Amino acid sequence: NFELVQAAAGYHFIMPMMCDKKPYDNLDTRLALKYAFNRQKLVELMFGKFARVGNDHPIPESDPFHNNELPQREYDPEKALFHAKKAGLGTSDVILQASDAAFNGAIDMSVLFQATAAAAGINVTVKREPADGFWDNVWLKAPFMTSYWGGRPAATQMLAVAYSASAPWNDTHWRVDAFEKLLADAKATTDQAKRKDYIWEMQRMLHEEGGALIPLFKDWLDVHDVKVKGHTPHGMFDLCNSRIVQKAWIEA
C-alpha cells in the first residue's frame, strides 16, 4: 500500500580538486583522476536505479540547460595512466580526505575510487576524517576531498555559487576569466538561445578542464501511503521541495 516518488535531481557527490594546489594545478593530474574512477560501478554498487552517472559538471539531466552533447566520461585506465605519467604523479601525491559527514557512503565511494585508480596504475591514499569538525577543518581547506552539492533551481545559480571566482564556496578554486565572462553574459541576456550557448560552454569547460570530479547525481526518494495524493516528484529537494504540507492531502 505504498508508492515510491522518485525525482531526478541536482543533488550530486563531488570530489573537488583545488586547481591552484599541487598536484591538482596540473590539468593532466585532474584528467588522470577523472578517467580513473569507474563511476558506473559506483552507481550500480551504491544506488542502483536511484542515481545517474555524473560527467564532471554540476548541471543535471533534469535541467533544461543540461548539455547533452558532451561525451560521457567513461572509466579508462589507459587514459588515466597516460595523463598520470604526463603529470609526473608520484606514489604519494594523491591524498583524498574523506568523511561520511559529507554524505552517507563517502568512505565507501573513496575506497572504490582508490581501487579503480590502482587498477589504472595510480596510487590514491584515502585519509579518513572524523565527522566531527569535518566542515570546519577539511571542507574548503583540503586540496582533494569528498563533498556534495544540493543543486540549485537555475543553472546560472549553480554555476555562480560553486564556480564563480568570487564565490566563497568555490571548493575547486576554479578561477577562469573566460568562464566569468560567460557567466555574466548568461545572467544578463534575455535571449534563451544565447543563454543556452553560454551555459553549455561553461559545462564544457568544467568537464574538460575543471577541478570537479562529479561521479553521480542522486535521485530524491520519498514514499507515501496510497491514500496520500498530490505528492509529486520534485527535482530540487525531497518532500515536494519541502512544501508537501501545502500540496498533499489524504483521500478519504
C-alpha positions in Angstrom: 0.0 0.0 0.0 2.9 2.3 -0.5 4.1 4.2 -3.6 7.6 5.5 -4.4 8.1 9.1 -5.5 11.4 9.3 -7.4 12.8 12.6 -8.9 16.0 13.2 -10.9 17.8 16.0 -9.2 20.7 18.3 -8.9 22.0 16.7 -5.7 25.4 15.4 -6.6 28.5 14.0 -4.9 31.7 15.8 -5.7 35.4 15.2 -5.1 36.8 18.7 -5.6 40.4 19.2 -6.6 41.8 22.7 -5.9 43.1 23.9 -9.2 45.7 26.1 -7.6 47.2 23.5 -5.3 49.8 20.9 -6.2 49.5 18.4 -7.8 45.9 19.4 -8.9 47.1 22.6 -10.5 48.2 20.4 -13.4 45.4 19.6 -15.9 46.9 16.2 -16.6 46.5 15.3 -12.9 42.9 16.3 -12.9 42.2 14.3 -16.1 44.1 11.3 -14.8 41.8 11.2 -11.7 38.7 11.8 -13.7 39.4 8.9 -16.0 40.5 6.7 -13.1 37.0 6.5 -11.5 34.6 3.7 -12.5 31.5 5.8 -11.9 29.2 3.3 -13.5 30.2 0.7 -10.9 29.8 3.3 -8.2 26.2 3.9 -9.3 25.5 0.2 -9.5 27.0 -0.7 -6.2 25.7 2.2 -4.1 22.4 3.3 -5.6 21.3 1.0 -8.5 18.5 2.7 -10.4 18.2 5.5 -8.0 21.1 7.6 -9.3 22.6 8.8 -12.6 26.2 8.9 -13.7 27.9 12.3 -13.5 30.0 13.9 -16.1 32.2 16.4 -14.1 29.9 19.4 -14.3 27.1 20.3 -11.9 24.1 20.6 -14.2 21.8 17.6 -14.1 20.0 16.0 -16.9 16.7 17.2 -15.4 17.8 20.8 -16.0 16.6 22.4 -19.3 20.1 23.8 -19.9 21.9 20.5 -19.4 24.5 20.0 -22.1 23.5 16.6 -23.5 26.1 16.7 -26.3 29.1 16.3 -24.1 30.6 12.8 -24.4 30.1 10.9 -21.2 33.5 10.4 -19.5 34.0 6.7 -19.0 36.4 4.7 -16.9 39.6 4.5 -19.0 42.6 3.1 -17.2 44.9 3.7 -20.2 44.0 7.3 -20.5 44.3 7.7 -16.7 47.8 6.3 -16.7 48.8 8.4 -19.7 47.8 11.6 -18.0 49.3 10.5 -14.7 52.7 9.8 -16.3 52.4 13.1 -18.2 51.8 14.9 -14.9 54.6 13.1 -13.2 52.4 11.8 -10.4 54.3 10.1 -7.6 53.1 7.2 -5.4 52.3 9.5 -2.5 51.0 12.6 -4.3 47.2 11.9 -4.2 45.6 12.1 -0.8 41.8 12.0 -0.7 40.4 13.3 2.6 37.1 11.6 3.1 34.3 11.5 5.7 30.8 10.3 5.8 30.0 13.8 7.2 29.9 14.8 3.5 27.3 12.2 2.7 26.4 8.6 3.7 28.7 6.4 1.8 31.6 8.9 1.2 34.1 6.5 2.7 32.8 3.6 0.6 33.0 5.7 -2.5 36.5 6.8 -1.7 37.7 3.2 -1.2 36.1 2.2 -4.6 37.9 5.1 -6.2 41.1 4.0 -4.6 40.6 0.5 -6.1 39.7 1.6 -9.6 42.6 4.2 -9.6 45.0 1.5 -8.5 43.9 -0.7 -11.5 44.9 2.3 -13.7 48.3 2.5 -12.0 47.5 5.5 -9.8 48.1 5.3 -6.1 45.4 7.1 -4.0 45.7 7.4 -0.2 42.3 7.6 1.5 42.6 9.7 4.7 39.6 9.1 6.8 38.5 12.2 8.6 36.2 12.3 11.6 32.7 13.6 11.0 33.1 15.9 14.0 34.7 19.1 12.7 34.8 18.0 9.0 33.1 21.1 7.7 35.4 23.4 9.8 38.6 21.5 9.4 38.5 19.8 6.0 35.9 21.4 3.7 37.4 24.3 1.7 40.8 23.6 3.2 41.8 20.1 1.8 43.1 20.2 -1.8 41.2 16.9 -2.6 38.2 15.7 -0.5 34.7 14.4 -0.6 31.8 16.8 -0.5 28.3 17.3 -2.1 26.1 20.0 -3.6 22.3 20.0 -3.2 21.8 21.6 -6.6 20.1 24.9 -7.4 16.8 25.9 -9.2 18.7 27.6 -12.1 21.8 26.5 -13.9 23.3 30.0 -13.7 22.8 30.0 -9.9 24.5 26.6 -9.5 27.5 27.7 -11.7 27.8 31.0 -9.8 27.6 29.7 -6.2 30.2 26.9 -6.8 32.4 28.1 -9.6 32.5 31.8 -9.8 35.9 33.3 -8.9 34.3 35.4 -6.2 32.2 32.6 -4.6 33.2 31.9 -1.0 32.2 28.2 -1.5 34.2 27.7 -4.7 35.7 24.4 -3.4 37.8 23.8 -6.6 39.3 27.3 -6.7 38.2 27.5 -10.3 39.1 31.0 -11.5 39.0 31.4 -15.3 38.3 34.8 -16.9 36.5 33.3 -19.9 34.2 31.5 -17.6 33.4 34.6 -15.7 32.5 36.4 -18.9 30.2 33.6 -20.0 28.5 33.5 -16.6 27.9 37.3 -16.6 26.6 37.1 -20.1 24.3 34.2 -19.3 22.8 36.1 -16.4 22.3 39.3 -18.3 20.8 38.1 -21.6 17.1 37.6 -22.2 17.7 35.6 -25.3 17.2 31.9 -24.4 19.2 30.6 -27.3 22.2 32.7 -26.3 21.8 31.8 -22.6 21.9 28.1 -23.6 25.1 28.6 -25.6 26.8 30.3 -22.7 25.7 27.7 -20.2 26.6 24.8 -22.5 30.1 26.3 -23.0 30.6 26.6 -19.2 29.7 23.0 -18.7 32.2 22.0 -21.5 34.9 24.0 -19.8 34.3 22.4 -16.4 34.0 18.9 -18.0 37.3 19.2 -19.8 39.4 21.4 -17.5 37.7 21.9 -14.2 38.7 20.5 -10.8 35.3 18.9 -10.0 35.2 15.1 -10.2 31.4 14.5 -10.1 30.7 10.8 -10.3 27.0 10.8 -9.8 23.7 12.6 -9.3 21.5 11.1 -6.6 17.7 11.0 -7.1 15.4 12.2 -4.4 13.2 9.4 -3.0 10.1 9.7 -1.0 7.5 7.1 -0.1 3.8 7.6 0.8 0.7 5.6 1.6 -1.6 5.2 -1.5 -4.2 7.4 0.3 -1.8 10.4 0.0 -2.5 12.5 -3.1 -0.6 15.5 -4.5 2.8 14.2 -3.5 4.7 14.5 -6.8 8.4 14.3 -7.8 10.4 17.5 -7.4 13.9 17.8 -8.7 15.0 20.5 -6.2 14.6 18.7 -2.8 12.6 15.9 -1.3 9.1 16.2 0.0 7.9 18.4 -2.9 10.8 20.7 -2.2 9.8 20.8 1.4 6.3 22.1 0.5 4.4 18.8 1.0 2.1 20.3 3.7 0.9 22.8 1.1 0.5 20.3 -1.8 -0.6 16.9 -0.4 -3.8 15.6 1.0 -5.3 12.4 2.3 -8.0 10.8 0.3 -10.9 9.8 2.5 
